């Protein structure tokens, strides 16, 4: 140990020595003791460093060993990979030769299996939506497996599978001409699956008691909305309860297309709702006009009968217009002709308002109703153009509401106006007939009275 090293380490060691000395020590450590302590510390440090270096050398040797093992494993795997690649090439060549031999042995059977695959695929697609699948649900799985089996070329179909394919096609053709009754689970509109007795009419329709059903996604469901009650749904009950013979039934030859369109039609209430506020006003106006027309028809009909009865009687009666006019003549038989004519005209004028009452209002309704329909049409078209402005013309459903309102209000206006015109013509004709009878009788009375005065 040189003096330079001692001098550099001395301050640090002095501090360490001072910290290590107990507080109750009576004598301080001298320089020789301090030097020996420093030497012992350096020897201890050297031992620890050598031990650490030894451990590092041992770890390095272990790492070298692991590296050599990894390199050896890599080389072995590379040799194995080369061997497998060579075997794969040989197997590929063998497979090519075997496929060629298989094609030669198959001959025309290869075309047969190709046709079978196509037929099985087409039959599966058709059977997915066929009503006969309600009774025979397992055949779809068989056809799917058969198509995959033929397409993979891993295994040829057996004679049993070929015969079963023919059997399924033949059964589908046979069942298309049958009307069959059976029990099966049906999904109701409430979402509950309930066993029901159903009747399948060929491949066209399947119905239960009073309801049409549909087959979608492997489930048999009730239509959320049934067609017209009585006309169509009544025939389903007759078909379900029949045991033979002829039954009238609403058949859909398009296998549900016409039925879906017919069910989607709005009924009368829904059409009226499409008309909106204007439609309700037109209907209210039509109801008022109808009530007034009925009241006028009843009143004028009764008045017409009483006038006809009065024509057959020689005694004036106050319960009818003609009797009241004749009563005026009975009171004025001694007056001159001009005065009598004026009095009779006055009596007729008094009877006319009661006979013509509310006829003008019926006529006004017949004119206002189509105008209100035109108002609804304009309003609906405004809504349609607003929808086009906001959303464009990409979705026709956005414009359907405005167009429906436009068309429905026009129909409602015409539906009210046309009957009102006819009713106004009828009641106006009855009123005019009674007035005409009054005028004829009045003219006859005046002529007769003038002849008597001239003779007298």
C-alpha positions, 0 to 999 in steps of 0.5 A: 500500500503506498502513501498516496492511497493512505492519504486519499482514504484517510479522511473517509476512514477517520470519519468512519472510525469516529462514528464507530467509536462508542460515545463512552470510550475513554481513549481515542484510537491511535494512528497504527490501530487506524492503519490496521483497521484500514488494511483489514477493510481493504482486504475484506473489500478485495474478498467480496470483489473477487467473490462477485467476479467469480459469480459473474464468471460462473453466470457467464459460463451458464449463459454461454451454455444456454446459448450453445443449447439454443443454437443446437435446438435451432439447427435441429428444428431447421433440419426437421423443417427441411425434412417436413417440407420435403415430405410435404412436396412428396405428399403433394405430388402423391395427392396430385397423382391420386386425384388424377386417378380418382377423376379417371375412376369417377368418370361421368360420376363426377358430373353426377356429384356436381349436379347432386351438390347443386340440387342439394344446395338449391333444395336447402334454400327452397326448403328454408322457406317452405311450409312443409318444413314445419312438419319436416324440420330435420331435412334442412340439416341433411341437405346442408351436410350433403352439400358440404360433403360433396363440395369438400371431395373428402368423401363420396355420398352413399347410395342411402344419401342419394336415395334420401335426396330423391325422397326429399324432393319427391316428398316436397312435390307430393306435399305441395298438393295436400291439405294437412291438419296437424298440431305444432307449436305456434308463436302468438302475438304475445310472444308465447309459444303455444301448441295449436291445431293448424292446417297447411294448404299445400305450399301456399298458406298455413292457418289456425282457428280464425288466423293466418300464420307465417313461417319465418326463420324456422318459427311458425308465428301468428300474423300481427295483423289479420286480414278482413274478419269474416271474409277471410278469417272465417274461412280458416275456421271452416277449413280447420273444422272440415273433415272432407269435401269442398271448403271455400278458402281465401288462398294466396297463390303467391305464398304470402305475397298477396296476403302481406300486401293485403294485411298492410292496407290501412282500414277505414279508421286508419285512412280517416286518421291519415286525413288529420284535423281536416279529415275529421272536420269533413266527416263531422260536416258530413254527419251534420248534413246527413242528419239534416237531410234525414230529418228533412226527408222524414218531415217532407215525406210526412207532409207529402202524405198529409197533402195527398190525403187532403187532396182526397178530402173535401174538409180542410184540416190544419195538420197539413199545408194544403188544409191550412191554405184551403182554410183561408179560402173557406173564411174568404169565400165572399170576398172578391177575386183579387183579394182572395188571390192575395190572401191565398198567395200570402198563405202559400208564402207562410207555408214555404219557409217551413217546407224549404227549411235547411235545404240551403244548408245542405247545399252549402255542405255539398259545396264546402266539403270538396273545398275542405278536401282541397284544403287538406290536399294543399296542407298535405303537399306542404308537409311533403315538400317540407320533408323533401327540403329537410331530408331529400327524396332518398326515403319515400316513407318520409313523404308518405304521410303528407301524400296520404293526408293530401289524398285522403282529405280529397277522397273524404271531401268528395265522399261527403259532397256527392251524397249531399248533392243527391240528398239535396236533390231529393229533399228539394224535389219533395219540397217543390212538389208540395209547393207546386200542389199548393200553387195548383190548388190555389190557382184552381180555387181562384179560377173557380171563385172568379167563375162564380162571381162572373155567373152571379 
